[in-house]
Amino acid sequence: MLSRALLSAQQSRALALLGSRATATSASHAAASQTNEGDLPEFRRRVREEPGKVRMGFIPEEWFQFFYNKTGVTGPYTFAFTLSTYLVSKEIYVLEHEFYNGISLAIICVAGVKIFGPKVAAALDREVDEFEKSWVQNRQNQKDYCSEGIELEKKLQSSMEAQNMLIQAKRENVALQLEANYRQRLMTVFNEVKKRLEYQTEKQNIERRIAQKNLVEWVVAKVKASITPDQEKQNIDRCIADLANLSKA
């Protein structure tokens, strides 16, 4: 009878586990179908699981829950008492010297658990906490390292933007230098053309003055050549007379 109860309890637990897995699988598929193609499913890190609850140190809580729905609160205890009474009364389980040795061993185990159990549990929990703390610290270090990498990448991206601005400024500077060089060459061409024009102007002026001088000298020479000595004497006399008249006046 006990084996049947245990078997039915295990079957019910297996069915519940399969149902929970199917529900979780369907829920995960539904969540995955609702997400977009670019979205990734949320990753949840597994946490430490605590062991299941037990009674009397070794009897699972699920066995009591199995009896509660059918026999009430006293069902498991009544079942255990009647089953043990039946086994002892029918001598299916014989109370020999090993039974009493088992009772004494159980008393020693319970006393050891009650006395040394909390200290051992505290030491083990402390080791587990230290181990978990090391893992958490390692994970935090990895997160900090990744965060620093992200910040460094952002700084590098901003520096790349500044580099693009610097390249644009250099291009503008080169364009200004080319413009200044172009204007300087224009000014050089202007000055050279101006010099050549001034040279041509000065050359024409000199040629005109020389031609005018030569013409004046030629006219004077011709006039002097056309004047005879008598005409020159007459002109001198006339000039003297004019000067005398002027002096009397």
Phi, psi and omega in degrees: 000319179294320179297321178295318179297316178296319180297316179294324178295317178297320178296318179295321177295319179296318178295319179296320178295317178296320178295319178295321178295317179297319179295316179295321179295315179295321178295319179294320178295321179295318178295321179293325179287331180283335180287156178282173181292324182279346182275145178254148178293148182290130181265122179248124181285138179289138178254166180291131181263135178276149178294159180293158181285143178228161174239145181061018174088343183212352182266123181296149179293333182296330179294321177292320178297328178295321180281334185297322183289342184246322185243351182093194186288322183275001183299310181298321181290320177296319179297316180294319181293312181295322179294316178295320177298319179295317181294321180286317183294324179274004181056029172289321174248111185271133180273085179260190186294332179293331178297314181291325173297323177294322178296315179297320178295322178295321179297317179297318179296316180295318178297319179296321179293319180292324184275306185265348183301311181299321180292315179296318179297320179295319179295316179294318178297323178294319177296318178296319179296319178296319178296316178295323179296321178296319178293319179296319178295319178297317178296320178295321177297319178296319178296317178296320179297317178294321178296318177297321177297321179294316178296320177296321178295321177296318178297319179295321177295318177295322177294326176295320175298317177296324177296321177297319177297320179295319178296320177296319178295321177295321177297317178296322178296316177297321178297320177295321177296319177297321178295317178297319178295320178297316179293323178296318177294322175299318179295322177298316178297319179298316180294319180295318178296320179298317178299316180295320177295319178296322177297314179296320179296314180295323178297316178296320179296318179295315178300321179294317180295319180295317179296319179295318179297315179297321179295318180295315179298321179295318179296316180298316179298316178298318179295316179297322179292330181280345181274128178271166179298323178296315179297326179291321179294318179297319180295321179295316179297318180297322180292322179294319179296320178296321178293323179292318178297319179295321181291326177290324182289000000 
